Amino acid sequence: MKKIIYGSLIAGCLFLVGNKATAQTYAEVEKPGDATPWSIETLINGSFGGHTNGITWNTPSLRARYFVNDNWAARIQLGIGDGSGQSMKETNYFYELPDGTGGEGLEKISRTALSIQIGAEYHFAGTQKLDPYAALGVNFGVGTQKTVETDAFGGAYAEGFSGERKGGYTVLGATLGLGMDFYFVENVYLGLELGLGINSINEKESQWEQTTPVGSDSGTLPKTYGETFLGTQASVRLGWRF
């Protein structure tokens, strides 16, 4: 079923791009393009499948577009998070006894992530209010993760053990999508974009420090994973053109 959906999406994009007769004049959507070439919008993004099972909702992103002519627009998008669905802060408790009594161990995880997309849109014939388009974007991302343990080790209670691990990762990928803008008042629009994305996450080396009842040590851990995942994406958008 997924193959049918992905194939239909790609075929639709290619058909619309190839049909030059449907190209709109920008004046058909509210105002001439040379008067309002910029737009800025906020997005609520969701990912389906791929790196996670089910639906993952991400923090809102910000996108700017510039129309270089009646049909083509360049765009750049900034977001917090990498789309993996991981929380930015996480706290875990571990207990000495199975019933939650005795000594207590603590694990705190702090994550940071930033995503950037650079791409272009091709806009087709629309109406005075409706503006459909196809888009292609290249995705870049960076992130870090820091784990601090107190009286804990390896996800379990461990009296006298403490440690810190910190490392980073990079994300590289691409997204192909179809979208539309609906202008409900002058120069203000609601939009929807559906797409297919592929992304690759690669871990960097990480640093660690460990204290035990018999002493302390530190070192560097090599890369342990690299992963590529495919998934569908959707975004609901609110924008202003100026």
Residue frames as a rotation matrix with the C-alpha (Angstrom) as fourth column:
MET 1
0.566 0.824 0.000 0.00
0.824 -0.566 0.000 0.00
0.000 0.000 -1.000 0.00
LYS 2
0.421 -0.490 -0.763 2.85
0.171 -0.784 0.597 2.40
-0.891 -0.382 -0.247 0.88
LYS 3
-0.623 -0.696 0.356 4.49
0.454 0.049 0.890 1.74
-0.637 0.716 0.285 -2.49
ILE 4
-0.075 0.691 0.719 1.25
0.976 -0.095 0.193 2.72
0.202 0.717 -0.668 -4.26
ILE 5
0.805 0.384 -0.452 0.98
0.514 -0.832 0.209 5.96
-0.295 -0.401 -0.867 -2.24
TYR 6
0.051 -0.880 -0.473 4.65
0.116 -0.465 0.878 6.89
-0.992 -0.099 0.078 -2.81
GLY 7
-0.634 -0.295 0.715 4.42
0.682 0.224 0.697 6.07
-0.365 0.929 0.059 -6.53
SER 8
0.304 0.848 0.435 1.26
0.935 -0.354 0.035 8.15
0.184 0.396 -0.900 -6.96
LEU 9
0.708 -0.085 -0.701 2.84
0.310 -0.855 0.416 11.11
-0.635 -0.512 -0.579 -5.15
ILE 10
-0.339 -0.927 -0.161 5.98
0.139 -0.218 0.966 11.09
-0.931 0.305 0.203 -7.30
ALA 11
-0.514 0.207 0.832 4.01
0.853 0.221 0.472 10.56
-0.086 0.953 -0.291 -10.52
GLY 12
0.595 0.803 -0.042 1.73
0.801 -0.596 -0.051 13.47
-0.066 -0.003 -0.998 -9.62
CYS 13
0.385 -0.550 -0.741 4.68
0.089 -0.777 0.623 15.78
-0.918 -0.306 -0.251 -9.04
LEU 14
-0.657 -0.701 0.279 6.29
0.311 0.085 0.946 14.84
-0.687 0.708 0.162 -12.35
PHE 15
-0.160 0.684 0.712 3.03
0.986 0.078 0.146 15.29
0.045 0.725 -0.687 -14.26
LEU 16
0.769 0.525 -0.364 2.35
0.570 -0.821 0.020 18.72
-0.289 -0.223 -0.931 -12.83
VAL 17
0.076 -0.830 -0.553 5.94
0.024 -0.553 0.833 19.92
-0.997 -0.077 -0.022 -13.35
GLY 18
-0.723 -0.415 0.553 5.84
0.483 0.269 0.833 18.77
-0.495 0.869 0.006 -16.96
ASN 19
0.088 0.853 0.514 2.51
0.995 -0.095 -0.012 20.44
0.038 0.512 -0.858 -17.73
LYS 20
-0.819 -0.533 -0.212 3.73
0.538 -0.842 0.040 23.97
-0.200 -0.081 0.976 -18.54
ALA 21
-0.535 0.669 0.516 0.29
0.278 -0.438 0.855 24.91
0.798 0.601 0.048 -19.88
THR 22
0.428 0.752 -0.501 -1.07
0.719 0.052 0.693 25.00
0.548 -0.657 -0.518 -16.34
ALA 23
-0.546 -0.729 -0.413 1.46
0.831 -0.406 -0.380 27.57
0.110 -0.551 0.828 -15.12
GLN 24
0.515 0.803 -0.300 -0.31
0.845 -0.534 0.021 30.45
-0.144 -0.264 -0.954 -13.43
THR 25
-0.151 -0.478 0.865 0.37
0.219 -0.870 -0.442 34.11
0.964 0.123 0.236 -13.63
TYR 26
-0.761 -0.242 -0.602 1.05
0.602 0.082 -0.794 35.23
0.242 -0.967 0.083 -10.10
ALA 27
-0.856 0.471 0.214 -1.67
-0.485 -0.874 -0.016 37.91
0.179 -0.118 0.977 -10.42
GLU 28
-0.126 0.857 -0.500 -4.29
-0.241 0.462 0.854 35.13
0.962 0.228 0.148 -10.31
VAL 29
0.150 0.116 -0.982 -3.55
0.847 0.498 0.188 34.65
0.510 -0.860 -0.024 -6.62
GLU 30
0.431 0.242 -0.869 -4.42
0.813 -0.522 0.257 37.88
-0.391 -0.818 -0.422 -4.80
LYS 31
0.741 -0.236 -0.629 -1.73
-0.242 -0.967 0.078 40.30
-0.626 0.094 -0.774 -6.12
PRO 32
0.801 -0.538 -0.264 1.02
-0.246 0.107 -0.963 40.61
0.546 0.836 -0.046 -8.76
GLY 33
0.699 -0.550 -0.457 4.22
0.686 0.696 0.211 38.82
0.202 -0.461 0.864 -7.74
ASP 34
-0.243 -0.871 0.428 6.52
0.612 -0.479 -0.629 41.81
0.753 0.109 0.649 -8.06
ALA 35
0.084 0.346 0.935 4.45
-0.476 -0.810 0.342 43.58
0.875 -0.473 0.097 -5.37
THR 36
0.525 0.153 0.837 4.48
-0.838 0.264 0.478 40.77
-0.147 -0.952 0.267 -2.79
PRO 37
0.231 -0.480 -0.846 7.39
-0.556 0.648 -0.520 38.37
0.799 0.590 -0.117 -3.53
TRP 38
-0.794 -0.601 0.093 7.98
-0.388 0.382 -0.839 37.33
0.469 -0.702 -0.537 0.11
SER 39
0.490 0.872 0.008 6.00
-0.424 0.231 0.876 35.11
0.762 -0.432 0.483 2.43
ILE 40
-0.741 -0.629 0.238 6.66
-0.513 0.299 -0.805 33.85
0.435 -0.718 -0.544 5.94
GLU 41
0.350 0.901 -0.255 4.80
-0.562 0.420 0.713 31.01
0.750 -0.107 0.653 7.63
THR 42
-0.437 -0.390 0.810 4.76
-0.874 0.398 -0.280 28.77
-0.213 -0.831 -0.515 10.65
LEU 43
-0.064 0.309 -0.949 4.30
-0.580 0.762 0.287 25.01
0.812 0.569 0.130 10.32
ILE 44
0.128 0.097 0.987 3.09
-0.839 0.541 0.056 22.19
-0.528 -0.836 0.151 12.53
ASN 45
-0.193 -0.385 -0.903 4.76
-0.878 0.478 -0.017 19.04
0.438 0.789 -0.430 11.22
GLY 46
0.468 0.304 0.830 3.93
-0.636 0.768 0.078 15.36
-0.613 -0.564 0.553 11.53
SER 47
-0.470 -0.639 -0.610 5.91
-0.868 0.461 0.186 12.30
0.162 0.616 -0.771 10.39
PHE 48
0.607 0.747 0.270 4.36
-0.752 0.650 -0.107 8.92
-0.255 -0.138 0.957 9.65
GLY 49
0.959 -0.273 0.078 6.37
0.283 0.938 -0.200 5.70
-0.018 0.214 0.977 9.89
GLY 50
0.509 -0.840 0.187 10.03
-0.238 -0.346 -0.907 5.78
0.827 0.417 -0.376 8.91
HIS 51
-0.524 -0.844 0.111 12.31
-0.288 0.053 -0.956 6.19
0.801 -0.533 -0.271 11.93
THR 52
-0.810 0.336 0.480 9.37
-0.476 0.101 -0.874 5.78
-0.342 -0.936 0.078 14.36
ASN 53
-0.753 0.657 0.044 6.22
0.613 0.674 0.413 3.69
0.241 0.338 -0.910 14.37
GLY 54
0.193 0.909 -0.370 2.96
0.941 -0.278 -0.192 5.62
-0.277 -0.311 -0.909 14.14
ILE 55
0.568 0.134 0.812 2.67
0.472 -0.861 -0.189 9.41
0.674 0.491 -0.553 14.05
THR 56
-0.171 -0.665 -0.727 5.30
0.963 -0.267 0.017 11.76
-0.206 -0.698 0.686 15.46
TRP 57
0.804 0.430 0.411 4.37
0.491 -0.870 -0.050 15.43
0.336 0.243 -0.910 15.96
ASN 58
-0.208 -0.975 -0.082 7.29
0.944 -0.178 -0.279 17.86
0.257 -0.135 0.957 16.01
THR 59
-0.133 0.083 -0.988 7.77
0.551 -0.822 -0.143 21.35
-0.824 -0.563 0.064 17.37
PRO 60
0.846 0.532 0.029 6.58
0.330 -0.480 -0.813 24.14
-0.419 0.697 -0.582 15.02
SER 61
-0.248 -0.908 0.336 8.97
0.880 -0.066 0.471 25.31
-0.406 0.413 0.815 12.29
LEU 62
0.376 0.265 -0.888 9.40
-0.054 -0.950 -0.307 28.65
-0.925 0.164 -0.343 10.54
ARG 63
-0.109 -0.354 0.929 9.63
0.892 0.377 0.248 28.97
-0.438 0.856 0.275 6.73
ALA 64
0.063 0.071 -0.996 10.40
-0.260 -0.962 -0.085 31.91
-0.964 0.264 -0.042 4.45
ARG 65
0.142 0.040 0.989 9.74
0.861 0.489 -0.143 31.95
-0.489 0.871 0.035 0.67
TYR 66
-0.192 -0.197 -0.961 10.83
-0.281 -0.927 0.247 34.30
-0.940 0.318 0.123 -2.09
PHE 67
0.611 0.479 0.630 9.21
0.480 0.409 -0.776 34.23
-0.630 0.777 0.020 -5.55
VAL 68
-0.457 -0.863 -0.214 11.88
0.239 -0.351 0.905 34.78
-0.857 0.362 0.367 -8.17
ASN 69
-0.928 0.306 -0.213 9.20
-0.323 -0.374 0.869 34.86
0.186 0.875 0.446 -10.92
ASP 70
-0.121 0.991 0.054 5.54
-0.929 -0.132 0.346 33.97
0.350 -0.009 0.937 -11.43
ASN 71
0.637 0.445 -0.629 6.07
-0.376 0.892 0.250 30.23
0.673 0.077 0.736 -10.93
TRP 72
0.142 -0.703 -0.696 9.27
0.525 0.650 -0.549 29.58
0.839 -0.288 0.462 -9.00
ALA 73
0.731 0.039 0.681 9.92
-0.513 -0.626 0.587 30.26
0.450 -0.778 -0.438 -5.33
ALA 74
-0.322 -0.843 -0.431 13.00
0.027 0.447 -0.894 29.59
0.946 -0.300 -0.122 -3.22
ARG 75
0.715 0.615 0.333 12.45
-0.337 -0.114 0.934 28.63
0.613 -0.780 0.126 0.41
ILE 76
-0.552 -0.812 -0.191 14.35
-0.134 0.313 -0.940 28.09
0.823 -0.493 -0.281 3.66
GLN 77
0.593 0.804 -0.035 12.94
-0.213 0.198 0.957 26.41
0.776 -0.560 0.289 6.76
LEU 78
-0.600 -0.753 0.271 14.23
-0.435 0.022 -0.900 26.35
0.671 -0.658 -0.341 10.34
GLY 79
0.563 0.814 -0.143 13.05
-0.319 0.374 0.871 24.04
0.762 -0.445 0.471 13.09
ILE 80
-0.255 -0.552 0.794 13.92
-0.966 0.109 -0.234 22.80
0.042 -0.827 -0.561 16.57
GLY 81
0.281 0.287 0.916 14.26
-0.401 0.902 -0.160 19.04
-0.872 -0.322 0.368 16.82
ASP 82
-0.706 -0.647 -0.289 15.32
-0.570 0.278 0.773 16.41
-0.419 0.710 -0.565 14.30
GLY 83
-0.028 0.802 -0.597 11.94
-0.945 0.173 0.278 14.79
0.326 0.572 0.753 13.64
SER 84
-0.680 -0.313 -0.663 12.80
-0.179 0.948 -0.264 11.63
0.711 -0.061 -0.700 15.56
GLY 85
0.368 0.927 -0.081 10.16
-0.055 0.108 0.993 12.24
0.928 -0.360 0.091 18.22
GLN 86
-0.153 -0.496 -0.855 12.63
0.860 0.359 -0.363 12.24
0.487 -0.790 0.371 21.12
SER 87
0.879 0.461 -0.120 11.93
0.447 -0.713 0.540 14.66
0.163 -0.528 -0.833 23.98
MET 88
0.356 -0.759 0.545 14.45
-0.148 -0.621 -0.769 17.42
0.923 0.193 -0.334 24.72
LYS 89
-0.411 -0.441 0.798 14.52
-0.863 -0.094 -0.497 16.59
0.294 -0.893 -0.341 28.46
GLU 90
0.429 0.508 -0.747 14.18
-0.219 0.861 0.459 13.18
0.876 -0.033 0.481 30.09
THR 91
-0.320 -0.482 0.816 14.55
-0.921 -0.044 -0.387 12.03
0.222 -0.875 -0.430 33.71
ASN 92
0.333 0.359 -0.872 14.67
-0.204 0.930 0.306 8.38
0.921 0.076 0.383 34.80
TYR 93
0.104 -0.228 0.968 14.73
-0.994 -0.066 0.091 6.95
0.043 -0.971 -0.233 38.33
PHE 94
0.060 -0.157 -0.986 16.13
-0.174 0.971 -0.165 3.55
0.983 0.181 0.031 39.35
TYR 95
0.487 0.237 0.841 15.58
-0.845 -0.117 0.522 1.88
0.222 -0.965 0.143 42.71
GLU 96
-0.544 -0.800 0.255 17.58
-0.838 0.503 -0.209 -0.58
0.039 -0.328 -0.944 44.75
LEU 97
-0.746 0.347 0.568 14.64
0.013 0.861 -0.509 -2.89
-0.666 -0.373 -0.646 45.39
PRO 98
-0.835 0.412 0.365 11.94
0.492 0.264 0.829 -4.09
0.245 0.872 -0.423 42.96
ASP 99
0.107 0.953 -0.283 9.17
0.993 -0.090 0.074 -2.49
0.045 -0.289 -0.956 45.05
GLY 100
0.341 -0.010 0.940 10.69
0.386 -0.910 -0.150 1.00
0.857 0.414 -0.306 44.61
THR 101
0.994 -0.054 0.092 12.28
-0.106 -0.387 0.916 1.24
-0.014 -0.920 -0.391 48.06
GLY 102
0.431 -0.902 -0.026 15.89
0.787 0.362 0.499 1.44
-0.440 -0.235 0.866 49.20
GLY 103
-0.408 -0.708 -0.576 18.49
0.268 -0.696 0.666 3.53
-0.873 0.117 0.474 47.42
GLU 104
0.732 0.680 0.045 17.58
0.313 -0.276 -0.909 5.73
-0.605 0.680 -0.415 44.45
GLY 105
-0.472 -0.852 0.225 19.55
0.605 -0.128 0.786 6.30
-0.641 0.507 0.576 41.26
LEU 106
0.500 0.620 -0.604 18.98
0.060 -0.721 -0.690 9.15
-0.864 0.309 -0.398 38.81
GLU 107
-0.469 -0.571 0.674 19.57
0.774 0.101 0.625 9.54
-0.425 0.815 0.395 35.06
LYS 108
0.376 0.535 -0.756 19.07
0.050 -0.827 -0.560 12.91
-0.925 0.173 -0.338 33.34
ILE 109
-0.295 -0.391 0.872 19.17
0.886 0.229 0.402 13.20
-0.356 0.892 0.279 29.54
SER 110
0.243 0.297 -0.924 19.35
-0.044 -0.948 -0.316 16.60
-0.969 0.117 -0.217 27.79
ARG 111
-0.144 -0.228 0.963 19.03
0.905 0.364 0.222 16.88
-0.401 0.903 0.154 24.02
THR 112
0.032 0.160 -0.987 19.38
-0.276 -0.947 -0.163 19.77
-0.961 0.277 0.014 21.58
ALA 113
-0.333 -0.112 0.936 18.63
0.778 0.528 0.340 19.67
-0.532 0.842 -0.089 17.87
LEU 114
-0.039 0.275 -0.961 18.28
-0.383 -0.892 -0.240 22.08
-0.923 0.359 0.141 14.96
SER 115
-0.101 0.066 0.993 16.99
0.776 0.630 0.037 21.31
-0.623 0.774 -0.114 11.47
ILE 116
-0.243 -0.040 -0.969 17.35
-0.449 -0.881 0.149 23.38
-0.860 0.471 0.196 8.29
GLN 117
0.092 0.274 0.957 15.73
0.745 0.619 -0.249 22.80
-0.660 0.736 -0.147 4.91
ILE 118
-0.407 -0.224 -0.885 16.70
-0.425 -0.812 0.401 24.61
-0.808 0.540 0.236 1.71
GLY 119
-0.432 0.318 0.844 14.52
0.656 0.753 0.053 24.07
-0.618 0.577 -0.534 -1.34
ALA 120
-0.926 0.169 -0.338 12.33
-0.351 -0.712 0.608 25.33
-0.138 0.682 0.718 -4.15
GLU 121
-0.220 0.927 0.304 8.66
0.276 0.358 -0.892 25.32
-0.935 -0.112 -0.335 -5.14
TYR 122
-0.992 0.081 0.101 6.96
0.080 -0.238 0.968 25.30
0.102 0.968 0.230 -8.55
HIS 123
-0.501 0.851 -0.157 3.47
-0.093 -0.234 -0.968 26.87
-0.860 -0.470 0.196 -8.50
PHE 124
-0.784 0.296 0.545 0.74
0.617 0.470 0.631 25.75
-0.070 0.831 -0.551 -10.89
ALA 125
-0.621 0.656 0.430 -2.46
-0.142 -0.634 0.761 27.29
0.771 0.411 0.486 -12.22
GLY 126
-0.795 0.390 -0.465 -4.77
0.583 0.276 -0.764 28.08
-0.169 -0.878 -0.447 -9.35
THR 127
0.268 0.886 0.378 -7.71
0.833 -0.411 0.371 30.31
0.484 0.215 -0.848 -8.64
GLN 128
0.252 -0.140 0.958 -7.92
-0.194 -0.977 -0.092 33.72
0.948 -0.162 -0.273 -7.02
LYS 129
0.591 0.078 0.803 -7.80
-0.795 -0.110 0.597 32.01
0.134 -0.991 -0.003 -3.61
LEU 130
0.834 -0.203 0.513 -6.14
-0.019 0.919 0.395 28.62
-0.551 -0.339 0.762 -4.20
ASP 131
0.455 -0.792 -0.408 -2.43
-0.878 -0.322 -0.355 28.25
0.150 0.519 -0.841 -5.05
PRO 132
0.949 -0.110 0.297 -1.14
0.028 0.963 0.269 24.65
-0.315 -0.247 0.916 -5.60
TYR 133
0.396 -0.885 -0.244 2.56
-0.901 -0.324 -0.288 23.78
0.176 0.335 -0.926 -5.89
ALA 134
0.855 -0.339 -0.392 5.19
0.349 0.936 -0.047 21.03
0.383 -0.096 0.919 -5.91
ALA 135
0.685 -0.606 0.404 8.30
-0.723 -0.636 0.271 21.28
0.093 -0.477 -0.874 -3.73
LEU 136
0.601 -0.615 -0.510 11.71
0.468 0.788 -0.399 19.73
0.647 0.001 0.762 -3.28
GLY 137
0.744 -0.340 0.576 13.85
-0.616 -0.682 0.393 20.35
0.259 -0.647 -0.717 -0.19
VAL 138
0.067 -0.800 -0.596 17.27
0.201 0.596 -0.777 19.25
0.977 -0.068 0.201 1.06
ASN 139
0.902 0.401 0.158 17.39
-0.107 -0.147 0.983 18.66
0.418 -0.904 -0.089 4.82
PHE 140
-0.257 -0.962 -0.094 20.29
0.065 0.080 -0.995 19.29
0.964 -0.262 0.042 7.20
GLY 141
0.805 0.537 0.252 20.31
-0.212 -0.136 0.968 18.76
0.554 -0.832 0.004 10.94
VAL 142
-0.434 -0.894 -0.113 22.62
-0.109 0.177 -0.978 18.70
0.894 -0.412 -0.174 13.95
GLY 143
0.696 0.679 0.233 22.02
-0.333 0.019 0.943 17.54
0.636 -0.733 0.239 17.50
THR 144
-0.561 -0.823 0.085 23.66
-0.457 0.222 -0.861 16.67
0.690 -0.522 -0.501 20.80
GLN 145
0.642 0.707 -0.297 22.77
-0.087 0.452 0.888 14.41
0.761 -0.544 0.352 23.71
LYS 146
-0.487 -0.757 0.436 24.12
-0.544 -0.128 -0.830 14.62
0.684 -0.641 -0.349 27.26
THR 147
0.542 0.611 -0.576 23.45
0.061 0.656 0.753 11.91
0.838 -0.443 0.318 29.86
VAL 148
-0.420 -0.610 0.672 24.28
-0.673 -0.287 -0.681 12.42
0.608 -0.739 -0.290 33.55
GLU 149
0.341 0.477 -0.810 23.99
0.162 0.819 0.550 9.49
0.926 -0.318 0.202 36.01
THR 150
-0.339 -0.379 0.861 24.02
-0.816 -0.338 -0.470 9.63
0.469 -0.862 -0.195 39.80
ASP 151
-0.484 0.073 0.872 24.06
-0.580 0.720 -0.382 6.34
-0.656 -0.690 -0.305 41.72
ALA 152
0.699 0.680 0.220 23.16
-0.231 0.507 -0.831 4.67
-0.676 0.530 0.511 38.46
PHE 153
-0.483 -0.823 -0.299 24.90
-0.634 0.093 0.768 2.76
-0.604 0.560 -0.566 35.69
GLY 154
-0.984 0.005 -0.177 23.61
-0.137 0.614 0.778 1.19
0.113 0.790 -0.603 32.49
GLY 155
-0.290 0.957 -0.014 19.94
-0.497 -0.139 0.856 1.89
0.818 0.255 0.516 33.25
ALA 156
0.411 0.404 -0.817 19.98
0.479 0.667 0.571 0.43
0.776 -0.626 0.081 36.79
TYR 157
0.913 -0.076 0.402 20.63
-0.372 -0.562 0.739 1.50
0.170 -0.824 -0.541 40.38
ALA 158
0.396 -0.853 -0.339 24.34
0.655 0.521 -0.547 1.40
0.643 -0.005 0.766 41.29
GLU 159
0.966 0.029 -0.255 25.42
0.224 -0.581 0.782 2.95
-0.126 -0.813 -0.568 44.58
GLY 160
0.311 -0.900 -0.305 28.58
0.141 -0.274 0.951 5.02
-0.940 -0.339 0.042 44.35
PHE 161
-0.396 -0.392 0.830 28.56
0.864 0.148 0.482 5.16
-0.312 0.908 0.280 40.53
SER 162
0.508 0.527 -0.682 28.21
0.119 -0.827 -0.550 8.45
-0.853 0.198 -0.482 38.67
GLY 163
-0.455 -0.691 0.562 29.05
0.667 0.153 0.729 9.50
-0.590 0.706 0.391 35.15
GLU 164
0.304 0.495 -0.814 28.52
-0.277 -0.772 -0.572 11.78
-0.912 0.399 -0.097 32.20
ARG 165
-0.390 -0.353 0.850 28.36
0.723 0.454 0.520 11.06
-0.570 0.818 0.078 28.47
LYS 166
0.326 0.461 -0.826 28.06
-0.175 -0.829 -0.531 13.67
-0.929 0.317 -0.190 25.74
GLY 167
-0.644 -0.507 0.573 27.99
0.463 0.337 0.820 13.26
-0.609 0.793 0.018 21.96
GLY 168
-0.188 0.550 -0.814 26.45
-0.568 -0.736 -0.367 14.58
-0.801 0.394 0.451 18.79
TYR 169
-0.250 0.169 0.953 25.01
0.665 0.746 0.042 13.55
-0.704 0.645 -0.299 15.45
THR 170
-0.727 0.042 -0.686 24.19
-0.466 -0.764 0.447 14.93
-0.505 0.644 0.575 12.01
VAL 171
0.077 0.819 0.569 21.17
0.386 0.502 -0.774 14.50
-0.919 0.279 -0.277 9.72
LEU 172
-0.724 -0.241 -0.646 21.11
-0.490 -0.479 0.728 14.69
-0.485 0.844 0.229 5.92
GLY 173
-0.427 0.629 0.649 18.13
0.597 0.736 -0.320 14.01
-0.679 0.250 -0.690 3.69
ALA 174
-0.976 0.191 -0.103 15.59
-0.201 -0.616 0.762 15.23
0.082 0.764 0.640 1.13
THR 175
-0.405 0.911 0.077 11.84
0.294 0.210 -0.932 15.74
-0.866 -0.354 -0.353 0.88
LEU 176
-0.961 0.246 0.125 9.52
0.070 -0.221 0.973 15.73
0.267 0.944 0.195 -2.18
GLY 177
-0.600 0.755 -0.264 6.04
0.500 0.096 -0.861 17.13
-0.625 -0.648 -0.435 -1.65
LEU 178
-0.494 0.588 0.640 2.80
0.521 -0.389 0.759 18.59
0.696 0.709 -0.114 -2.98
GLY 179
-0.624 0.255 -0.739 1.04
0.649 -0.356 -0.672 21.47
-0.434 -0.899 0.057 -1.28
MET 180
-0.098 0.616 0.782 -1.51
0.709 -0.508 0.489 24.25
0.698 0.602 -0.387 -1.58
ASP 181
-0.935 -0.095 -0.341 -2.17
0.300 -0.723 -0.622 27.69
-0.188 -0.684 0.705 -0.11
PHE 182
-0.044 0.960 0.276 -5.71
0.890 -0.088 0.447 28.94
0.454 0.265 -0.851 0.50
TYR 183
-0.925 -0.300 0.233 -6.02
0.210 -0.915 -0.345 32.72
0.317 -0.270 0.909 0.92
PHE 184
-0.150 0.918 -0.367 -8.92
0.973 0.204 0.112 33.33
0.178 -0.340 -0.923 3.30
VAL 185
0.780 0.284 -0.557 -8.16
0.306 -0.950 -0.056 37.05
-0.545 -0.127 -0.829 3.65
GLU 186
0.910 -0.413 0.038 -5.90
-0.159 -0.431 -0.888 39.30
0.383 0.802 -0.458 1.59
ASN 187
0.138 -0.990 -0.026 -2.28
-0.584 -0.061 -0.809 38.04
0.800 0.127 -0.587 1.72
VAL 188
-0.395 -0.217 0.893 -2.99
-0.872 0.394 -0.290 35.62
-0.289 -0.893 -0.345 4.61
TYR 189
0.120 0.372 -0.920 -3.31
-0.740 0.651 0.167 31.91
0.662 0.661 0.354 3.88
LEU 190
0.354 -0.018 0.935 -3.76
-0.635 0.730 0.255 28.47
-0.687 -0.683 0.247 5.35
GLY 191
0.074 -0.407 -0.910 -1.75
-0.934 0.292 -0.207 25.71
0.350 0.865 -0.359 3.74
LEU 192
0.699 0.063 0.712 -1.28
-0.343 0.903 0.257 21.96
-0.627 -0.424 0.653 3.65
GLU 193
0.129 -0.702 -0.700 1.76
-0.954 0.104 -0.281 20.07
0.270 0.704 -0.657 2.40
LEU 194
0.821 0.109 0.561 2.15
-0.265 0.943 0.204 16.30
-0.507 -0.316 0.802 2.03
GLY 195
0.372 -0.767 -0.523 5.47
-0.891 -0.137 -0.434 14.74
0.261 0.627 -0.734 1.20
LEU 196
0.949 -0.246 -0.197 7.81
0.262 0.963 0.061 11.78
0.175 -0.110 0.978 1.09
GLY 197
0.599 -0.755 0.268 11.15
-0.776 -0.630 -0.039 12.15
0.198 -0.185 -0.963 2.86
ILE 198
0.721 -0.506 -0.473 14.36
0.489 0.856 -0.171 10.18
0.491 -0.108 0.864 3.26
ASN 199
0.650 -0.488 0.582 16.85
-0.670 -0.730 0.136 11.06
0.358 -0.478 -0.802 6.00
SER 200
0.377 -0.640 -0.670 20.13
0.434 0.761 -0.483 9.64
0.819 -0.109 0.564 7.25
ILE 201
0.872 -0.113 0.477 21.32
-0.462 -0.515 0.722 10.06
0.164 -0.850 -0.501 10.87
ASN 202
0.357 -0.833 -0.422 25.01
0.362 0.540 -0.760 9.57
0.861 0.119 0.494 11.68
GLU 203
0.955 -0.017 -0.296 26.50
0.288 -0.174 0.942 9.60
-0.067 -0.985 -0.161 15.17
LYS 204
0.402 -0.873 0.276 29.73
-0.463 -0.454 -0.761 11.39
0.790 0.178 -0.587 16.05
GLU 205
-0.357 -0.602 -0.714 32.30
0.456 0.554 -0.696 10.31
0.815 -0.574 0.077 18.63
SER 206
0.692 0.621 0.368 31.22
-0.068 -0.452 0.890 10.88
0.719 -0.640 -0.270 22.24
GLN 207
-0.463 -0.834 0.302 33.10
-0.341 -0.147 -0.928 11.73
0.818 -0.533 -0.216 25.42
TRP 208
0.617 0.686 -0.386 32.54
0.095 0.422 0.902 10.01
0.781 -0.593 0.195 28.76
GLU 209
-0.504 -0.676 0.538 33.60
-0.585 -0.190 -0.788 10.33
0.635 -0.712 -0.300 32.40
GLN 210
0.471 0.645 -0.602 32.89
-0.004 0.683 0.730 7.71
0.882 -0.341 0.324 35.06
THR 211
-0.424 -0.520 0.741 33.35
-0.794 -0.179 -0.580 7.65
0.435 -0.835 -0.337 38.84
THR 212
0.362 0.459 -0.811 33.07
-0.006 0.871 0.491 4.37
0.932 -0.173 0.318 40.76
PRO 213
0.988 0.036 0.150 33.74
-0.150 -0.020 0.989 3.38
0.038 -0.999 -0.014 44.38
VAL 214
0.537 -0.838 0.095 37.30
0.663 0.489 0.567 2.43
-0.522 -0.242 0.818 43.36
GLY 215
-0.521 -0.795 -0.311 38.26
0.419 -0.556 0.718 5.44
-0.744 0.244 0.622 41.20
SER 216
0.491 0.631 -0.601 37.57
-0.189 -0.597 -0.780 7.58
-0.851 0.496 -0.174 38.14
ASP 217
-0.506 -0.603 0.617 38.21
0.542 0.334 0.771 7.26
-0.670 0.725 0.158 34.42
SER 218
0.361 0.594 -0.719 37.36
-0.326 -0.642 -0.694 9.01
-0.874 0.485 -0.038 31.14
GLY 219
-0.610 -0.591 0.528 37.69
0.298 0.446 0.844 8.43
-0.734 0.672 -0.096 27.43
THR 220
-0.413 0.421 -0.808 36.19
-0.839 -0.521 0.157 8.61
-0.355 0.742 0.568 23.95
LEU 221
-0.070 0.477 0.876 33.58
0.134 0.875 -0.465 6.28
-0.989 0.085 -0.125 22.50
PRO 222
-0.958 -0.286 0.020 33.62
0.047 -0.086 0.995 5.60
-0.283 0.954 0.095 18.74
LYS 223
-0.384 0.845 -0.372 30.59
-0.921 -0.318 0.226 5.98
0.072 0.429 0.900 16.49
THR 224
-0.767 0.143 0.626 28.08
-0.149 0.908 -0.391 3.21
-0.625 -0.393 -0.675 17.15
TYR 225
-0.029 0.827 0.562 25.28
0.668 0.434 -0.605 3.80
-0.744 0.358 -0.564 14.66
GLY 226
-0.830 0.019 -0.558 24.25
-0.396 -0.723 0.565 5.24
-0.393 0.690 0.608 11.33
GLU 227
-0.417 0.797 0.438 20.68
0.574 0.604 -0.552 4.91
-0.704 0.021 -0.710 10.09
THR 228
-0.950 0.225 -0.215 18.67
-0.310 -0.607 0.732 5.85
0.034 0.762 0.647 7.00
PHE 229
-0.557 0.818 0.143 14.88
0.528 0.481 -0.700 5.94
-0.641 -0.314 -0.700 7.13
LEU 230
-0.899 0.368 0.239 12.01
0.090 -0.378 0.921 6.67
0.430 0.849 0.307 4.75
GLY 231
-0.510 0.770 -0.382 8.65
0.740 0.167 -0.652 8.10
-0.439 -0.615 -0.655 5.75
THR 232
-0.047 0.599 0.799 5.71
0.732 -0.524 0.436 10.27
0.680 0.605 -0.414 4.74
GLN 233
-0.785 -0.254 -0.565 5.33
0.571 -0.650 -0.501 13.78
-0.239 -0.716 0.656 6.16
ALA 234
0.139 0.849 0.509 2.57
0.821 -0.386 0.421 16.33
0.554 0.360 -0.751 6.54
SER 235
-0.809 -0.359 -0.465 2.47
0.563 -0.698 -0.442 19.96
-0.166 -0.620 0.767 7.64
VAL 236
0.429 0.893 0.137 -0.34
0.893 -0.442 0.088 22.41
0.139 0.085 -0.987 8.39
ARG 237
-0.602 -0.794 0.085 0.75
0.796 -0.605 -0.005 25.99
0.055 0.065 0.996 7.70
LEU 238
0.674 0.686 -0.274 -0.35
0.683 -0.720 -0.125 29.55
-0.283 -0.103 -0.953 8.44
GLY 239
-0.349 -0.909 0.227 1.35
0.906 -0.265 0.329 32.25
-0.239 0.320 0.917 6.39
TRP 240
0.617 0.412 -0.671 1.49
0.251 -0.911 -0.328 35.91
-0.746 0.033 -0.665 5.42
ARG 241
0.087 -0.555 0.827 2.66
0.996 0.052 -0.069 37.24
-0.005 0.830 0.557 2.07
PHE 242
0.678 0.086 -0.730 4.26
0.268 -0.954 0.136 40.67
-0.685 -0.288 -0.670 1.80
